[in-house]
Amino acid sequence: MSSVYSHDLAPATSNDIGRPVSARTDSLPPTLIGHPLSQEKHLATDALQPSNIPVPVTGPKTHIVLEALAELLGTAFFVGFGTGANCQYVVADDGQFNTYSTVPIGWGVGLAIGNMFAARFSGGHLNPAVTTMLVVVGQVPAWKLPIYYVAQILGGLLGAAITYGVYYHDIFLFDPGHTIARTAGLFGTYPSMDTPAFSCWLAEFFPTCALIFAVLYVVTLSPRPAFPVVPLMLFIIILGIGCTFGSTTSFSMNPARDLGPRLLTYMAGYGREVWDYKNQYWIWGGQLGAISAAVFVGLSFHVFNFIEIHYLEDRRKISESVAA
């Protein structure tokens, strides 16, 4: 864990290597990959802004619009590729892609592409859980959370709608009645009715913790990583999680990835059951499973920071004084 003061997180520069990051009054709270808002003669960038790609120069009245639009379109790329992988695996009629390995690969590639698209403008969160964690640790102002949340859900809806448009004919042939049991799970997440509720929640909580911890680690890196690092890291993590914890709840780990496509299935005629399934799983599993992980990781960051600042630093000073 980096020695960064949790309440004073500030953009890191190459001069910060090897020392704690101190507060800067002339910089704004950064986002996951980069903050587009410029100040007079200085552009504020954060620890994850790709070091070889400049941030866009925007004014204070337009930057939040660009950020929200970037989150919407980036999430659409992510969900479009992921749900497309689901559909190709299940309803493709020739069996050429009838292998589960294409599913986590599709989701991983979609997340990497979406992050690359949105990184320069919004940070490329594409996930309300990521945004929530960054709010908890002080990297994103809290007022942005509902804006990002809505944009990400709308992006999930758009991505699922594109996939539905591409595979509508195959879906109709495979499941003419548009049932929850056969094809709703191509878009939203529907764990088996026999699976215990705690197992469903844990299958969302634990993988989301792994994903969010990795994001937090990169946030605290100094110097900032080069452009390909974050998308590649996200791809590998999603691939690994999909290959290990994918069968219970379809490894959502993202409230927008579940709610956006779920809205699409409701609009496409799957009925009220998309909301009522498994005692409103979409709330306690699809939403709260990932959000609880984000809060847990954010609070863990503060705990480790407190221990590092108040205990480990004192022990280091004592050891240095004894050695001297």
N, C-alpha and C positions, 0 to 999 in steps of 0.2 A: 504494500500500500504506500502510495507516494505521500511524502510529508507536506501535504497541502492543507491549509487551514480551511475547514469545511464551510465556515461562514464568510470567508473572504476569497473564494476562488476567483482567480483572474486569469486572463490570457497568458499563456507561457511563451517565452521567447528563448532564443538560443543562449541568452545570458543567464537563464534560470537553472541550467543544468548543475546538479550537485548541491543545490540549496533550496530551502522551502520557498514556495511561491508566495509572495507577499501581496497585500491588498493594493490595488491601484485605483485611485479615485477618478482617473480619466478614461476608464474603459467600462464597457457595458457587459452585463452577464452574457456569456457566450452560449452557443448551442452546441450540439453534438459534433458537427463538422466545421461550422464557421458561422459567424454573425455578419450579415451583410451591411449593417448600419455603419456609415462612416461618420467621423466627427471632425469637423473643420479640416485640419491637415493630417489627420491620423485615422487609419482604418483599424477598428477593433477586430482582432482575430483570436481564436481560442486554441486550446491545446490540440484539437483534432482537425483544424482547418488544413487541408492538404497543402504541404509546403511548396509544391510546384505548380499550384493553380491559384491565381488571384481571386479575391472575393469581388463580387459585382459592386459597383458604386451606385448606391441608391439613396434616395432622400428619406427622411423620417416618415413621410406620409405614404410612401409606396412600399417600404421594405416588408411590412407585415403582410401585405397583399401578396407579394412575391413569395414569401415564406409559406403562407397557407396554400397558395397554388402549387408550389413545389411539393409540399407534403401530399396534396391531393393526387397529383400526377405520379409522383414517385410510388405512393401506395397502390395506385392503379396498376403500374407496371408489376409490382410485387405480387399482388393478388391475381392479376391476369395470368401471369406465368404459372403461379402455383395452382390455381383452380384449373388452368389448362392442362397441367400435368395430371391432376386428378381425373379429369374427363378423358384424356387420352388413355390413361391406364384402365379405366372402367368401361367406357362405351365405345372405344375404337373397335371397328367390326372385323379387322383383319388379324388381330392378335399380335401384330408386329411389335407393339409397345406394351404388351401385357406382362410387365415386370414392375414390381414395386420400386425398384431402385430409381426409376425415372421420376418418382414423386418427390423425394427429398432433393434430388438434383434440380428439378424444376422450381421448387420453392426457393432453394438456395440461389440459383441463378437470378430469379425474379427479385429477391432481396438485394443482391449485389447490383443489379442494373438500376433498380429504383433508388438505392442509396447513391450511386454514381450520378444519377440524374438530379437528385434534390440536394446533394451535399453542398454545393456552392451557394445555394440560396437560403436553405432553412436548416441545414445540418443533416438532413436525410434520416430523421428519426423513424418515420413510417410506422410508428407503433406508439399508442398512448402510454404503454408501460415504460418505454424508454423516456418519453417526455416527462412522465410522472417522476421517475427516478432522478432525472436531471433537475427538476424543480426541488425535490427533497434535498439534494446535495448543494443547491444554490447555483447551478449552472444555467438555469433558465428562469426568467421571472414568472411568477405564478399566473399572471394574467394571460400569458400565452397558452396555458394548458388547455382551456376550453376551445380556443381557436384551432389549435393543432388537432385536438381530439375530433372535432367536427370534420375538419378537412380530411383527416385520415379515414374516418368512417365513410365519407363520401367517395374517397379514392377507392376504398374496398368495394363499395357498391359499383363504381364505374368499372373496375377491373373484372368483377364477377359478371357484370352485364356484357362486357366484350366477350368473355369466354362463353357465356350462354348463347350469344349471337352466333359464335363460330360453331358450337356443338349442339345447337338446338335440334337439328334433325336427328342426330345420333341419340340424343337424350330422349326424344319422343319415341323413336323406335325401341329403345331399351326399356323405357318406362312411360308408356302412354298416359298413365294416370297421374304422373308427377307426385310420387309418394315419398314420404320421409324415409322409409326403409330402403329404397333402392337408389335414389339419386339426389336427395336433399343434401346428403353428406359430401357430394362433390363440391359444394360451395361452403355451407356452414359446417360446424362440428357437432356431431351427434354420437356420443359414446353409447355403448350398448346399455340397454335397460338393466341388464344383470350386473353390470359393474358397480361396485360400491361407490357411494358419493365421495368418500374420502380419497379413494384411489383416483377418481376423476380429477378432484381438486389437486391432489399431489402431482398428478401427471402434467398439470399445467404449471403448478408453483415451482417445482424443482428445475425443469428445463428452462423456465423463464429466468430463474435466479442465475443459472449458468450463462445465459445470453446477456443479462443485464450486468453481471459482474464483469464480463469481458468488455462490454461497452464502457463501463466505469473505469476499467484499467486503462483503456486507450485514451479516455478523457484526461487522465492524469499523467500521460506520457509527456516528456519533454526531452528533446525538441519535438515539434509536431511531425507526425508520420507523413510520408509521401503519399500521393494520391491512391495507388492501388492497394494500400495496406488494409484499410477498413473494409472495402467491399470483399476482398479476399478472405479476411477474417470472418465476416458475417456468413459468407458462403460455406466455409468449413464448419462453422458452428451449427448452422441449420442442417447441413448434411449429416453431421454426427448425431444431432438430436433426432432427426427423422429416422435414422437407422437404429436408434436405441429406445426411444420413447414415443414412437409414432403411432402405435396401434391402439392405444387406449382412448385418446381424445383427438387424434389427428394433429398433435403438436401445434396447436394454435399459437399460444404464447403471445397473443396480440389481440386485444379487444376489437380493433378495427378489422382485422383479418376475419374475425368471426361475425361481427355484427353487420358489416357492410354486405357480405355475401348472403347473410340470413335475410336482410331486407330484400335482396334480389329474389330469393326464393319465395318470400311472401308475396311480392309483386307479381311473380310468375305463376301464381296459382297453387302453391303448395299448402295453403290454408293456415288456419290459426295454430296448428300443431307445431309449427316452427318456433313459436314462442312458449307453448305449454310443455314441450317435450321434456321428459325427465325432471318434472317439478321446476320448470324455468331454468334449465341448465345454462342457458345463454347468459343469465345474470351471475349465478354463483360460481360457474366454471369459466365460461367464455370471457366474462368481464373481470370478476373479482379474483380469479385464479392468478392472472397476470399482474393485476394492479397490486395485490397483496405482496407478490414477489418484488415488485418495483419499490414499494415502501420498505420492505424488509432489507433490501440491498442498500437503499439510501440511508436508513437508520444505522445499518452495520458500518457504513462508511464513517458516520459521525462517531460511532463507538470506537472504531479502530483509530480514528484521528485523535480522539480524546486520550486514548491510551498512549499513542505515540508522542503526543505533545507533552502530557503531564507526567508520564512515567519513564518511557524509554529515553526521552531527551535528557531528563534529569540523571538517569543512570549513565548515559553516555558522558555527560559533563563530569560526573564523579569519577568515572574511569579515566578520563583525560587528566583530571587534576591529580589523581593518584600516580598516574604514569609520569607526569611532569615532576 
